Amino acid sequence: MIETTKVTTSQEKANFSQKLLVKRRQALIIAKSCAYSLVQECPESFLLPAYRRTLQCGQYIYRSQKDPSKVTSQFCRGRWCVACSRIRTGIQIAKFEGVLETMEEPYFLTIGAEFSLP
């Protein structure tokens, strides 16, 4: 996950880390409830293994033995997973950071085909 900020004191760093973990947990709650519904409603879907992988997404947080301030987790990379979408957005922002800094009002826009149910 790419989320960076400049912190000056250890207290600010602890507060930032706590807020980041709370946001991540909230996103995972949404993703897992969605995946659970998909598993229940579509038991014959070819995407069932991916839905189950989403249920395991970010379940455990590992602390590095070399650097105790670094924590990592394993994510499902599902398109429907809110937590993984946040990660992909962070990667895109980091990739295009130079271009985004030159824009006055940068924002992400998803363009898709119009879809209507019968």
N, C-alpha and C positions, 0 to 999 in steps of 0.2 A: 504494500500500500504506500502510495506516495503522498504524504501530507507533511509539509515542512513549515516551520516557523522559527523565528529567532527568539530565544528565551535567554534571559540574563542571569536569573538566580535559580537555585535549586527548587525553591517554592513555586516559581512560575512554571518550571519544567514539570513538576509533579501535578500542578493544576491542569496544564495542557494535556498531559498523558491521561489523566482521569477523564477529561472531557472527550478526548479522542476515543477512549474505550467505551464510554457511554453511548456516543454516536454510533460506533460500530455495533454495539449490542442491540440498539434500537433497530438498525437496518437489518440485522440478522433475525430479529423477532418477526419482522414483516416478511422476509424472504422465506423463513421456515414455515410460517403459517400458510403462505401461498403454496409452497412445495408440498406440504401435507395435504392440502386440498386437491392438488393435482394428482398425487399418489392415490387418494381415495376415489376420485372421480374418473380417472383414466388408468385402471389397472392393466389394460392390455396395450397401452401406448408403447411405441418403440423408444420413447424418451424416459421410460420408467427408471432405468439406471441413473440417468442424469438428475431426475427429480430426487431420487434417494441420496445422491451425492450432495444435493443442496441441503438435505436434512442434516448432513454431517458438516456442512460448511462452517468454518470458524468455531467449531465446538470446543477446541482446546487452544489455549494460548501458552506458548513455550517461551521461557526466559533463557537467554543465551548464558552459557557458563562463562564465556570469555568476557562478555560485556553485559553485566546485569541490568543495565538500563535499556537494552534492546530486547524487544519481545516480537515473536513471529507467530503466525498461525497458518493453517492450511485452508485454502478457499476452493470452492467448486468451479468457479469461472463460468457459471451458468448465465445466459442472457437475461433470464427472469429474476435473477438474484440481485436484490437491492444493494447488498454489501459489495458484491463483485462489480456491479455497475459503477459504484463509487470509486472502486479501485481503477477500473478502466478509464473513467473520466479523469482521475488524477494522473494517470499515465499519459493521456492525451494532452492535458494541460502542460505537463512537464516537457513533452515532445515539441509542442508548439509555443513554448513560453516566449521565445524571442519575437515571434510574429504577433502574439497576443499583446505584448507590451507596447507595440507600436499603434494598436487600435485604441480609439477613444472609448467605446463601450463594447467590449468583447462579450459574447455570450454564445452558448452552444445551441444549435438548432438541429433538430432531427426532422428530416423530410421523408415522408412516406406516401405511399399510394392511398387514395381514398378507399375506405372499406365500409360497406354497409351490410347489415344482416338482412336476410329476406323476411 
